[in-house]
Amino acid sequence: YNSYLEYLYLSNNGLSQIENELFQNLENLKILLLNNNRIEKIDTYAFMNLKKLFFLNLDNNRLKIIDNKIFSSLTNLTSLILSNNYISKIEYLALSNLTELKEIYLNSNQIKYLDPFLFKNMNKLEILWLFNNSKQMNRLDLSYFKSMDSLKELRLN
Protein backbone atom coordinates (compact mmCIF):
# COMPACT_ATOMS: atom_id res chain seq x y z
CA TYR A 1 0.00 0.00 0.00
CA ASN A 2 0.98 3.58 -0.60
CA SER A 3 1.13 5.38 2.74
CA TYR A 4 0.27 8.67 0.97
CA LEU A 5 -3.03 7.32 -0.33
CA GLU A 6 -5.96 9.58 0.65
CA TYR A 7 -8.86 7.99 -1.25
CA LEU A 8 -9.59 4.25 -1.50
CA TYR A 9 -12.45 2.87 -3.57
CA LEU A 10 -13.22 -0.77 -2.73
CA SER A 11 -16.89 -0.77 -3.69
CA ASN A 12 -18.44 -3.64 -5.66
CA ASN A 13 -15.70 -6.16 -4.88
CA GLY A 14 -17.63 -8.93 -3.13
CA LEU A 15 -15.72 -8.39 0.12
CA SER A 16 -17.21 -10.33 3.04
CA GLN A 17 -14.90 -9.37 5.92
CA ILE A 18 -12.63 -6.48 6.87
CA GLU A 19 -9.74 -7.93 8.83
CA ASN A 20 -7.71 -6.36 11.62
CA GLU A 21 -5.13 -3.86 10.48
CA LEU A 22 -6.02 -4.31 6.81
CA PHE A 23 -5.46 -0.59 6.37
CA GLN A 24 -2.57 -0.29 8.85
CA ASN A 25 -0.17 1.48 6.46
CA LEU A 26 -2.76 3.95 5.19
CA GLU A 27 -2.51 6.54 7.94
CA ASN A 28 -3.21 9.38 5.46
CA LEU A 29 -6.45 7.87 4.17
CA LYS A 30 -9.32 10.38 4.27
CA ILE A 31 -12.07 8.70 2.22
CA LEU A 32 -12.88 4.98 2.27
CA LEU A 33 -15.64 3.48 0.14
CA LEU A 34 -16.64 -0.08 1.03
CA ASN A 35 -20.22 0.08 -0.20
CA ASN A 36 -21.95 -2.56 -2.32
CA ASN A 37 -20.01 -5.53 -1.01
CA ARG A 38 -21.05 -8.52 1.11
CA ILE A 39 -19.35 -7.41 4.33
CA GLU A 40 -20.75 -9.34 7.30
CA LYS A 41 -17.88 -8.85 9.74
CA ILE A 42 -15.54 -6.02 10.56
CA ASP A 43 -12.78 -7.10 12.92
CA THR A 44 -12.39 -4.98 16.04
CA TYR A 45 -9.19 -3.22 14.96
CA ALA A 46 -9.77 -3.05 11.20
CA PHE A 47 -9.85 0.76 11.16
CA MET A 48 -7.31 1.30 13.94
CA ASN A 49 -4.75 3.46 12.12
CA LEU A 50 -7.15 5.57 10.08
CA LYS A 51 -6.91 8.67 12.27
CA LYS A 52 -7.38 11.08 9.32
CA LEU A 53 -10.40 9.30 7.85
CA PHE A 54 -13.38 11.64 7.58
CA PHE A 55 -15.69 9.75 5.18
CA LEU A 56 -16.65 6.06 5.48
CA ASN A 57 -19.27 4.41 3.30
CA LEU A 58 -20.46 0.93 4.30
CA ASP A 59 -23.81 1.19 2.53
CA ASN A 60 -25.39 -1.94 1.07
CA ASN A 61 -23.51 -4.68 2.88
CA ARG A 62 -24.56 -7.43 5.30
CA LEU A 63 -23.58 -5.97 8.67
CA LYS A 64 -25.73 -7.10 11.60
CA ILE A 65 -24.11 -5.72 14.77
CA ILE A 66 -22.02 -2.61 15.31
CA ASP A 67 -19.83 -3.34 18.30
CA ASN A 68 -18.26 -0.91 20.74
CA LYS A 69 -14.77 -0.82 19.28
CA ILE A 70 -15.08 -0.93 15.48
CA PHE A 71 -15.18 2.85 15.02
CA SER A 72 -13.41 3.86 18.25
CA SER A 73 -10.26 5.20 16.57
CA LEU A 74 -12.08 7.18 13.87
CA THR A 75 -12.10 10.40 15.85
CA ASN A 76 -12.05 12.66 12.76
CA LEU A 77 -14.92 10.93 10.98
CA THR A 78 -17.54 13.42 9.78
CA SER A 79 -19.66 11.13 7.55
CA LEU A 80 -20.70 7.55 8.27
CA ILE A 81 -23.02 5.68 5.92
CA LEU A 82 -24.40 2.40 7.28
CA SER A 83 -27.71 2.28 5.40
CA ASN A 84 -29.04 -0.79 3.60
CA ASN A 85 -27.49 -3.42 5.86
CA TYR A 86 -29.06 -5.89 8.30
CA ILE A 87 -28.08 -3.99 11.44
CA SER A 88 -30.29 -4.95 14.36
CA LYS A 89 -28.03 -3.80 17.18
CA ILE A 90 -25.70 -0.87 17.76
CA GLU A 91 -23.84 -1.34 21.01
CA TYR A 92 -23.97 1.38 23.63
CA LEU A 93 -20.48 2.85 23.06
CA ALA A 94 -20.18 2.08 19.35
CA LEU A 95 -20.39 5.74 18.31
CA SER A 96 -19.07 7.40 21.47
CA ASN A 97 -15.72 8.53 20.02
CA LEU A 98 -17.25 9.98 16.86
CA THR A 99 -17.47 13.50 18.25
CA GLU A 100 -16.77 15.15 14.87
CA LEU A 101 -19.59 13.32 13.10
CA LYS A 102 -21.81 15.61 11.03
CA GLU A 103 -23.92 13.00 9.28
CA ILE A 104 -24.88 9.42 9.96
CA TYR A 105 -27.16 7.29 7.83
CA LEU A 106 -28.68 4.30 9.62
CA ASN A 107 -31.76 3.97 7.44
CA SER A 108 -32.99 0.75 5.84
CA ASN A 109 -31.70 -1.64 8.47
CA GLN A 110 -33.39 -3.81 11.09
CA ILE A 111 -32.71 -1.67 14.15
CA LYS A 112 -35.11 -2.56 16.95
CA TYR A 113 -33.57 -0.63 19.80
CA LEU A 114 -31.50 2.54 20.19
CA ASP A 115 -29.78 3.18 23.47
CA PRO A 116 -30.84 6.59 24.85
CA PHE A 117 -27.19 7.62 25.11
CA LEU A 118 -26.07 6.39 21.69
CA PHE A 119 -25.84 9.91 20.26
CA LYS A 120 -24.73 11.56 23.50
CA ASN A 121 -21.39 13.00 22.32
CA MET A 122 -22.58 14.09 18.89
CA ASN A 123 -23.13 17.80 19.33
CA LYS A 124 -21.88 18.49 15.76
CA LEU A 125 -24.32 16.08 14.13
CA GLU A 126 -26.40 17.77 11.42
CA ILE A 127 -28.03 14.84 9.60
CA LEU A 128 -29.45 11.65 11.15
CA TRP A 129 -31.45 9.19 9.09
CA LEU A 130 -33.25 6.38 10.92
CA PHE A 131 -36.18 5.67 8.61
CA ASN A 132 -37.10 2.25 7.24
CA ASN A 133 -35.99 0.20 10.24
CA SER A 134 -37.80 -2.42 12.30
CA LYS A 135 -41.40 -1.68 13.14
CA GLN A 136 -40.51 -2.76 16.67
CA MET A 137 -37.96 0.05 17.11
CA ASN A 138 -38.36 1.46 20.57
CA ARG A 139 -40.26 4.65 20.98
CA LEU A 140 -37.81 7.49 20.58
CA ASP A 141 -37.90 10.14 23.22
CA LEU A 142 -36.87 13.67 22.25
CA SER A 143 -34.29 13.53 25.03
CA TYR A 144 -32.28 11.14 22.79
CA PHE A 145 -31.44 14.16 20.66
CA LYS A 146 -30.98 16.67 23.46
CA SER A 147 -27.24 17.21 23.02
CA MET A 148 -27.53 17.63 19.24
CA ASP A 149 -27.55 21.40 18.99
CA SER A 150 -26.49 21.29 15.32
CA LEU A 151 -29.11 18.79 14.13
CA LYS A 152 -30.77 20.08 10.95
CA GLU A 153 -32.26 16.94 9.46
CA LEU A 154 -33.81 14.02 11.33
CA ARG A 155 -35.60 11.40 9.25
CA LEU A 156 -37.67 8.78 11.04
CA ASN A 157 -40.25 6.25 9.84
Secondary structure, 3 states (H helix, E strand, C coil): CCCCCCEEECCCCCCCEECCCCCCCCCCCCEEECCCCCCCEECCCCCCCCCCCCEEECCCCCCCEECCCCCCCCCCCCEEECCCCCCCEECCCCCCCCCCCCEEECCCCCCCCCCCCCCCCCCCCCEEECCCCCCCCCCCCHHHHCCCCCCCEEECC
